[in-house]
Amino acid sequence: MLLAEPMDAVTIGAKIRELRTLKGMTQSALARACGVAPSIINRLEIGSTLRFPIGFPLKLSRALECDVA
C-alpha cells in the first residue's frame, strides 16, 4: 500500500480553508462545529501550528464532510 506524500502545515491549512469556504462556513462557525476556539482554526489555516486537541481531526472531518486523510 502506498501512503500519500506528507503535507506541510501551510498545505494542510490551505486545504482546510478551501473546504471551509466551499461549505460557506466562517472560521467561527467551523470552530463551533469542532468545539475549539476560532483562533485554532485561524492558526491552522495560516499554517502557524498543527497543534490541536485530541479528537479534533475527526470533528473537523465531520464538520467539513471529508475524510481525515
Sequence and secondary structure as in RCSB ss.txt:
>XXXX:A:sequence
MLLAEPMDAVTIGAKIRELRTLKGMTQSALARACGVAPSIINRLEIGSTLRFPIGFPLKLSRALECDVA
>XXXX:A:secstr
        HHHHHHHHHHHHHHTT  HHHHHHHHTS HHHHHHHHHTS     TTHHHHHHHHHTS   
